[in-house]
Amino acid sequence: MTARTTVAFSPYALYLREEWAGLRADTPMPLTEAELENLSGLTERISTDEVVEIYLPLSRLLNLYVESTQALHASTTNFLRKADRKMPFIIGLAGSVAAGKSTTARVLQALLARWPSHRQVDLVPTDGFLFANAVLEERGMMGRKGFPESYDLTKLLNFLAEVKSGKARVEAPVYSHLVYDVLPDQKLVVEQADIVIVEGLNVLQPAKLPNDGQAIPYVSDFFDFSIYIDAAEDLVENWYVERFMRLRQTAFRDPASYFHRYATLSEEEALATGLSIWQTINLVNLRENILPTRQRADLILRKGEGHAVETVALRKL
């Protein structure tokens, strides 16, 4: 048996919350309490402290990356004597279901749009690139919704290629969590954006190596910076079940909801159902597909109780 090779090296510099907060410098806090309330998730209340100590330093760092990339692009197009086309800076945001990706994405969108050099910041969830329910049902994949094979990868790659090429107007499909399906008549438009945040479960997965040496692009190939939202499995499980119970009292009560049948469950039945869905679908996806991509991120936000970020790991340059 071959001994496993171990290397005492980490590609990341690790910052405790207090250390990271000090990197904010004089970055102002631009968001009001009312704005924070609107940005918060169903079970994740974004506090002023969380923004000041975690997200303001991150927005400052990302601003440096964006401005440097913009300057490099301008210099390169000048060198090549080509007409300058606006190339958006693309940020990939990955992590488990219920880890707080959507909330983090909204907060970053709001903060990054306050910097003068990149006012237009668009947010694109990859849920819209899931195959429609009819397709998933036909292929027997409804139980694996959210797994890599449930996405229309060709459509997603073409979208990212058009955005990255500087196309003036690019459309993305829209997903409804209420009806649990893609909405064929609605589109999300990315138009002359400075920054595009692409948020999804599996966006950091690498492409498979080709046999013939030809390039096989994957989603993460288009990212200029990537973030992974991390937390212990038991915490994410608790957050998922808590969210399920909240939805049972709110969105599930809507007759149009795909999950309307869960609204009439007793509390005990609802808890058991939420836990079963987590353990048989979302936990499996996390272990098999999402967590293995964590080390591909440029930055890892590790959360503790109450969604509070405890450590920040930044990839060394």
C-alpha positions in Angstrom: 0.0 0.0 0.0 1.3 3.4 -0.9 1.7 5.8 2.0 -0.4 9.0 1.7 1.7 12.1 1.0 1.3 14.9 3.4 2.5 18.4 2.9 2.8 21.0 5.7 1.6 23.9 3.6 -1.6 25.8 3.2 -2.3 28.0 0.2 -4.4 30.3 2.5 -3.6 33.0 5.0 -6.0 32.6 7.9 -7.6 35.6 9.7 -9.6 35.5 12.9 -12.6 37.7 12.9 -10.9 40.4 14.9 -7.9 40.5 12.6 -10.0 40.6 9.5 -12.1 43.4 10.9 -9.0 45.6 11.3 -8.5 45.5 7.5 -11.6 47.6 7.0 -9.3 50.7 7.4 -11.5 53.8 6.9 -14.0 52.2 4.5 -17.3 53.9 5.4 -20.5 52.0 6.4 -22.9 52.9 3.6 -25.9 50.7 4.5 -28.8 51.7 6.8 -30.6 49.4 9.2 -33.6 49.4 6.9 -31.4 48.3 4.0 -29.8 45.6 6.2 -33.3 44.3 7.0 -34.2 44.0 3.3 -30.9 42.3 2.6 -31.3 39.7 5.4 -32.4 36.2 4.7 -35.4 34.2 6.1 -33.3 32.8 9.0 -30.2 35.0 8.7 -30.4 38.5 10.1 -27.4 40.6 8.8 -26.2 42.8 11.6 -24.3 46.1 11.4 -21.4 44.4 13.2 -21.3 41.6 10.6 -21.2 44.1 7.8 -18.6 46.3 9.5 -16.3 43.5 10.6 -16.6 41.0 7.7 -18.1 42.5 4.6 -16.6 46.0 4.6 -13.1 44.6 4.6 -14.1 42.2 1.9 -15.6 44.9 -0.2 -12.4 46.9 0.1 -10.3 43.9 -1.0 -12.6 43.2 -3.9 -12.5 46.9 -4.9 -8.7 46.6 -5.2 -9.1 43.4 -7.4 -11.7 45.0 -9.6 -9.8 48.3 -10.1 -6.5 46.4 -10.8 -8.3 44.2 -13.4 -9.9 47.2 -15.0 -6.5 48.9 -15.3 -4.9 45.7 -16.7 -7.7 45.3 -19.3 -7.3 49.0 -20.4 -3.5 48.6 -20.8 -3.9 45.3 -22.7 -6.5 46.6 -25.1 -4.3 49.7 -25.7 -1.3 47.4 -26.4 -3.2 45.2 -28.8 -4.7 48.3 -30.5 -8.2 46.9 -30.1 -11.5 48.7 -29.4 -12.2 48.6 -25.7 -15.2 46.5 -24.7 -16.4 46.5 -21.2 -15.4 43.3 -19.5 -17.2 42.6 -16.3 -15.4 41.4 -13.2 -17.0 38.1 -12.3 -17.3 36.8 -8.7 -18.3 33.2 -8.1 -20.0 32.4 -4.8 -20.5 28.8 -3.7 -21.6 26.8 -0.7 -24.2 24.5 0.7 -28.0 24.9 0.6 -28.9 27.1 3.7 -25.4 28.3 4.3 -26.3 31.9 3.5 -25.0 32.3 -0.1 -27.9 34.4 -1.3 -27.7 36.8 1.7 -23.9 37.2 1.3 -24.4 37.8 -2.4 -27.0 40.5 -1.8 -24.8 42.2 0.8 -21.8 42.2 -1.5 -23.9 43.5 -4.3 -25.1 46.5 -2.2 -21.6 47.3 -0.9 -19.7 46.9 -4.1 -22.1 49.2 -6.0 -21.2 52.0 -3.6 -17.6 52.2 -4.9 -17.2 54.9 -7.6 -15.3 52.8 -10.1 -18.0 50.0 -10.4 -21.5 51.2 -9.8 -23.3 48.6 -11.8 -23.2 45.3 -9.9 -25.5 42.5 -11.1 -26.4 39.3 -9.2 -27.2 36.1 -11.2 -28.3 32.9 -9.2 -27.5 29.7 -11.1 -30.9 28.3 -10.1 -32.3 29.7 -13.3 -30.0 27.3 -15.2 -31.6 24.2 -13.7 -33.4 22.1 -16.2 -37.2 22.6 -16.1 -39.1 20.2 -13.8 -40.6 18.5 -16.9 -37.2 17.7 -18.2 -36.0 16.5 -14.7 -39.1 14.3 -14.3 -38.6 12.8 -17.8 -35.0 11.9 -16.9 -35.9 10.6 -13.4 -33.8 13.3 -11.8 -36.2 15.3 -9.6 -34.6 13.7 -6.5 -31.2 15.0 -7.6 -32.3 18.6 -8.3 -29.4 20.9 -7.4 -26.8 18.2 -8.2 -24.4 19.0 -11.0 -26.2 17.0 -13.6 -29.5 18.8 -13.0 -28.2 22.0 -14.6 -28.2 23.0 -18.3 -24.4 23.5 -18.3 -24.3 24.4 -22.0 -26.7 27.3 -21.4 -24.8 28.5 -18.3 -21.4 28.4 -20.1 -22.8 30.3 -23.1 -24.2 32.9 -20.8 -20.9 33.4 -19.0 -19.0 33.4 -22.3 -21.2 36.2 -23.6 -20.9 38.2 -20.4 -17.1 37.8 -20.3 -16.7 38.8 -23.9 -18.2 42.2 -23.2 -21.5 41.7 -25.0 -23.7 44.7 -24.2 -26.9 42.8 -23.2 -27.1 39.2 -22.0 -30.1 37.4 -20.7 -30.3 34.7 -18.0 -33.3 32.5 -17.1 -35.2 33.1 -13.9 -36.1 30.5 -11.2 -39.0 30.7 -8.8 -38.6 29.1 -5.4 -42.4 29.4 -5.0 -43.3 27.2 -7.9 -40.0 25.3 -7.7 -39.3 25.7 -11.4 -37.8 27.9 -14.1 -40.1 30.6 -15.3 -40.0 30.4 -19.2 -41.5 33.9 -19.7 -39.1 35.8 -17.5 -35.5 36.9 -18.0 -32.8 38.4 -15.9 -30.8 41.0 -18.0 -27.1 41.8 -17.5 -26.4 45.0 -19.3 -23.1 46.8 -19.3 -22.3 45.5 -15.7 -19.0 46.4 -14.0 -19.3 43.4 -11.7 -21.4 40.2 -12.0 -21.9 38.0 -8.9 -22.7 34.4 -9.9 -24.1 32.5 -6.9 -24.8 28.7 -6.8 -24.1 25.4 -5.2 -21.7 23.9 -7.7 -20.1 26.9 -9.4 -16.6 25.9 -8.2 -16.5 22.5 -9.7 -13.6 21.8 -12.1 -14.0 20.5 -15.6 -13.0 16.9 -16.4 -9.7 16.5 -18.1 -10.1 15.8 -21.8 -8.6 12.8 -23.5 -7.5 14.7 -26.6 -6.0 17.7 -24.9 -8.8 20.0 -26.1 -10.1 22.6 -23.6 -13.3 21.8 -21.8 -14.4 25.1 -20.2 -16.3 25.1 -16.9 -18.2 27.7 -14.9 -15.2 28.5 -12.6 -13.0 29.3 -15.6 -14.9 32.6 -16.0 -14.4 33.8 -12.5 -12.0 36.6 -11.5 -12.5 35.9 -7.8 -14.3 33.2 -6.0 -15.8 32.8 -2.5 -16.9 29.7 -0.5 -19.4 30.0 2.4 -18.4 27.3 4.9 -19.9 25.9 8.1 -20.0 22.7 10.1 -22.6 20.2 8.8 -24.6 20.2 12.0 -25.0 24.0 11.8 -26.1 24.0 8.2 -28.5 21.2 9.0 -30.1 23.3 11.8 -30.3 26.3 9.5 -32.0 24.2 6.8 -34.6 22.7 9.1 -35.2 26.1 10.7 -35.8 27.6 7.2 -38.1 24.8 6.3 -40.2 25.4 9.4 -40.4 29.1 8.7 -41.5 28.5 5.1 -44.1 26.1 6.4 -45.7 29.1 8.2 -45.2 31.5 5.2 -44.6 30.6 1.6 -45.8 27.0 1.8 -49.3 28.3 2.7 -49.6 29.8 -0.7 -51.7 27.4 -2.8 -49.4 28.2 -5.8 -46.4 26.9 -3.8 -44.9 23.6 -5.0 -44.5 22.7 -1.3 -48.1 23.7 -0.3 -48.7 20.1 0.9 -46.2 20.6 3.7 -48.2 23.6 5.2 -50.7 21.2 6.8 -48.2 19.0 8.5 -48.0 19.0 12.3 -44.9 20.5 13.8 -43.5 17.1 14.5 -44.2 15.8 11.0 -42.7 19.0 9.5 -39.5 18.6 11.5 -39.1 15.0 10.4 -39.8 15.9 6.8 -37.3 18.8 6.7 -34.7 16.7 8.3 -35.3 13.8 5.9 -35.0 16.1 2.9 -31.7 17.5 4.2 -30.2 14.1 5.0 -31.3 12.3 1.8 -30.7 15.1 -0.8 -28.9 18.2 0.4 -26.3 16.6 2.7 -25.5 14.1 0.0 -24.9 16.9 -2.5 -22.8 18.8 0.0 -20.5 15.8 0.7 -20.3 14.5 -2.9 -20.1 17.7 -4.9 -20.0 21.0 -3.0 -17.6 20.6 -0.1 -14.9 19.0 -2.3 -14.7 22.3 -4.2 -14.0 24.5 -1.1 -10.3 24.6 -1.6 -10.7 26.0 -5.1 -12.0 29.2 -3.7 -9.9 32.4 -3.4 -11.6 33.2 -0.1 -13.4 31.0 2.4 -15.8 32.5 5.0 -16.2 30.1 7.9 -19.4 30.6 9.9 -20.3 29.7 13.4 -23.5 29.9 15.4 -26.0 32.5 14.2 -24.3 32.7 10.7 -21.5 34.9 12.3 -18.3 34.6 10.3 -15.5 33.4 12.7 -12.5 33.1 10.3 -11.6 34.2 6.8 -9.1 32.3 4.7 -7.6 34.2 1.8 -5.6 32.5 -0.8 -2.0 33.7 -0.9 -0.9 35.5 -4.0 
